[in-house]
């Protein structure tokens, strides 16, 4: 779902804020504050309610919502004295004063440019069908807005080596990713011996 308040679009599925074709960066908690206010347009929300909604079961300072509101205002170019988006009622709370229009269209579908680089073919990963299937399933979930964390370790090294091979075989060397004992080598950062 997308909440639009001209000229901005708040994509709730991907947790992104858009202005036209440009993504507007916001820290996650500031996005959560903006989302909470946008889902309740015109309603005065106290700082205590924001704390309970955005930071449940976490001990944080009462000034945290104010800092998020300041970041949102700065990012949106809003003026606290003549607000177009966020109104502050001293000692009472905050309210989104812009008219909000919900739509089902994901904002990112229009705004994200298509990649011009072709990805290396996954067919170079012989015997990795199960891993490929798990990655594809994770990608499908991500495309519909389900956030997740996927660790890809040795796969990235295989893809890099496969893309640097002489055409047209695309086959990996038989010792790719193996340590001296024949097991899979753990990836190392550049600073390790």
C-alpha positions in Angstrom: 0.0 0.0 0.0 1.1 3.5 -0.7 0.1 6.7 1.2 0.3 9.8 -1.0 0.5 13.3 0.3 1.6 15.5 -2.6 4.3 15.6 -3.8 5.3 12.6 -1.6 4.5 8.9 -1.7 5.1 6.7 1.4 5.5 3.1 0.2 4.5 1.0 3.2 5.5 -2.4 1.7 9.1 -1.5 0.9 9.4 1.2 3.6 10.5 3.9 1.2 9.6 7.5 0.8 9.4 8.9 -2.8 9.2 12.4 -4.2 8.5 12.0 -7.9 11.1 9.6 -9.3 13.5 10.2 -6.4 13.8 8.2 -3.3 13.9 10.4 -0.2 16.3 8.9 2.4 15.0 8.5 6.0 16.4 6.6 8.9 14.2 3.6 9.8 12.8 5.0 13.1 12.1 8.4 11.4 10.3 6.5 8.6 8.3 4.6 11.3 7.3 7.9 13.0 6.2 9.4 9.6 4.3 6.2 8.8 2.5 6.2 12.1 1.4 9.8 11.6 0.5 9.2 7.9 -1.7 6.3 8.9 -3.6 8.7 11.2 -3.8 12.0 9.2 -5.2 15.0 11.0 -5.1 13.2 14.4 -3.0 14.7 17.2 -0.5 12.1 18.4 1.3 12.6 21.7 5.0 12.0 22.1 4.1 9.2 24.6 1.9 7.5 22.0 4.7 7.7 19.5 7.1 6.2 22.0 4.7 3.3 22.7 4.1 2.7 18.9 7.6 3.1 17.5 9.7 2.0 20.4 7.6 -0.7 22.2 9.4 -2.4 25.1 12.5 -0.2 24.7 13.6 2.4 27.2 14.4 5.6 25.2 14.4 9.3 26.0 11.3 11.4 25.6 13.2 13.6 23.2 13.6 10.8 20.6 10.3 11.5 18.8 11.2 15.2 18.7 14.5 14.3 17.0 12.7 12.1 14.4 10.2 14.9 13.7 13.1 17.3 13.2 14.8 14.9 10.8 11.5 14.4 8.9 11.0 18.2 8.6 14.6 18.7 7.4 14.3 16.0 4.9 10.9 17.2 3.6 11.9 20.9 3.7 9.0 21.6 6.0 8.9 24.7 8.3 7.7 24.2 11.8 6.2 27.8 11.9 4.2 27.3 8.7 3.9 23.5 8.3 2.9 21.9 5.0 3.3 18.3 6.4 3.9 18.1 10.2 2.4 20.3 12.8 3.7 20.5 16.3 1.3 21.4 19.2 3.7 22.3 22.0 3.4 19.9 25.0 0.5 18.1 23.3 1.9 16.3 20.2 2.3 16.1 16.5 -0.1 15.8 13.5 0.2 15.2 9.8 -1.7 18.1 8.3 -1.3 17.1 4.6 -4.2 15.4 2.9 -3.4 11.7 2.6 -4.6 9.4 -0.2 -4.1 5.7 0.1 -3.5 3.7 -3.1 -2.6 0.0 -3.8 0.1 0.9 -6.4 3.6 0.3 -5.1 5.7 3.5 -5.5 8.9 1.7 -6.3 7.3 0.0 -9.4 7.3 3.4 -11.2 10.3 5.0 -9.6 13.0 2.3 -9.6 15.0 2.3 -12.9 15.7 -1.0 -14.5 19.3 -2.2 -14.2 21.3 -1.7 -17.4 23.9 -4.4 -16.4 23.2 -8.0 -17.1 23.7 -10.3 -14.1 26.0 -13.3 -14.5 23.9 -16.3 -15.4 23.1 -18.5 -12.5 23.5 -21.6 -14.7 27.3 -21.5 -13.8 26.3 -22.8 -10.4 26.2 -26.5 -11.2 24.7 -28.6 -8.4 23.3 -25.5 -6.6 19.6 -25.8 -7.5 18.4 -25.9 -3.9 20.4 -22.8 -3.1 19.1 -21.0 -6.2 15.6 -21.9 -5.3 16.0 -20.5 -1.8 17.4 -17.3 -3.2 14.6 -17.0 -5.8 12.0 -17.5 -3.0 13.7 -14.8 -0.9 13.7 -12.5 -3.8 9.9 -13.1 -4.5 9.2 -12.3 -0.8 11.3 -9.1 -1.0 9.5 -7.9 -4.1 6.2 -8.0 -2.2 7.7 -6.1 0.7 8.6 -8.8 3.2 11.8 -7.7 4.8 14.4 -10.4 5.5 18.0 -11.1 5.9 19.7 -13.5 3.5 23.4 -14.4 3.9 25.2 -15.2 0.7 28.8 -16.1 1.3 30.6 -18.5 -1.1 28.0 -18.0 -3.8 29.3 -14.4 -4.4 32.8 -15.7 -4.9 31.6 -18.4 -7.3 29.7 -15.8 -9.4 32.7 -13.5 -9.5 35.0 -16.3 -10.6 32.4 -17.5 -13.2 32.0 -14.1 -14.7 35.8 -13.8 -15.1 36.2 -17.2 -17.0 37.0 -17.5 -20.6 33.8 -17.7 -22.8 31.9 -19.7 -23.6 32.1 -22.4 -21.0 31.1 -20.5 -17.8 32.3 -23.5 -15.8 33.9 -23.1 -12.4 37.4 -24.5 -11.7 37.1 -27.9 -9.9 38.9 -26.5 -6.8 36.8 -23.3 -6.5 35.9 -22.5 -3.0 37.8 -25.5 -1.5 40.4 -25.4 1.2 43.4 -27.8 1.4 41.3 -30.5 3.1 38.7 -30.5 0.4 36.0 -28.7 2.5 34.4 -25.4 1.6 36.7 -22.5 2.5 35.2 -19.7 4.7 35.3 -16.3 3.1 38.0 -14.0 4.5 38.1 -10.3 4.8 41.0 -8.5 3.2 42.6 -7.8 6.6 42.9 -11.4 7.7 46.0 -13.5 7.2 
